[in-house]
Amino acid sequence: MLLLKNLLFTFVAPGTVAVFVPLFIAVKLSPATGGARAIALILFGLGALIYTWCVWDFASYGRGTPAPIDAPKRLVIRGSTASPEIPCTSAS
């Protein structure tokens, strides 16, 4: 059940902000080529990796999701969430 909650949150929140909105905006623009495309893919992959790490920590250690409506049962202050910034939000 926790996996389903995390997948649903990922699809709704960061999925909308990081994937669907940019696709909607860029649908009429010409696609990036060469170096710009490579940099964009690297940054997108890095953000996805950081977000996946955050979700893993929230699910495995905190027994919850990054969504405020289903917050973790334990405070997650390890891994990428050990710093005072908000890495899950920054990654998307």
N, C-alpha and C positions, 0 to 999 in steps of 0.2 A: 504494500500500500504506500509506503514511504517513497519507493521508486516512482510510482505513478504520480504522486504529488509533486515530486521534483521535476519530472518530465513535463507535467502540465504547467508548472510555474515557469520553466525554461522556455516553453513554447510561447506562453502568453507575454511575459515581461521582456526578457532580453531578446527573445526571438523576434518580437515586434519591433523593438528599438534598433537592434543591430542588423536585422535581415529584411523584414518586410517593408519598413518605412524607407530605407535607402533604395530598395528595389523599385518601390512605387515612384520615388523621386527621379531615379535614373532611367526609367523605362524609355524616355524620349531622348536621352543623351547617347552619344556614341561610346562604345565600350573602351575602357582603358587598354592600352597595349604596352608591351615591353616592360620597362623598369617600373612604371607606375602600377601596373597590374601585379608585378612580383612583390612590390612593397606592400600593396593593399592586401594581398593574400597572406604575406608573412604577419602583418599586424592583426588581421582577422584570426589567423591561427593562434597567435600568441594570446589574444583576448579570449578565445574559446578555451585554450589550455588553462588560463588562470581561472576562468569561470568554472570549469569542470573541477578543478582543484577545490575551489570554494564550496561547491555543491557537495563534493565528496566529504569534506570536513563537516559540513552542516549535517549530512545524513549519517555518517559513520560515528562521529563523536558527539554531536549535539542532538541527534535523533529528531531532526526537524528539517525544515526547508528554509531558504533565504527569504521566503515570503513572510511579511509581518503577520499575516493572518494565521500562519502555522509556524510560529517561531520555534527554534530549537529548545529542547527541554533543559539542556545544559549550555552554559555560556561557552561559545567557541572562541578561544583566544590562542590558537595554535596555527601553524602553517601560514598560509597567506593572509589569514584574518588576525594575525598577532599584532599588526600595526594599527594605529588609530584611524587610518584612512578606511575607505569602504572599497575593498578590492573587487568584490563581486560586481558592484555597480561600475567601477572604473574599467573593468575588463570588457564590459559589453558596449 
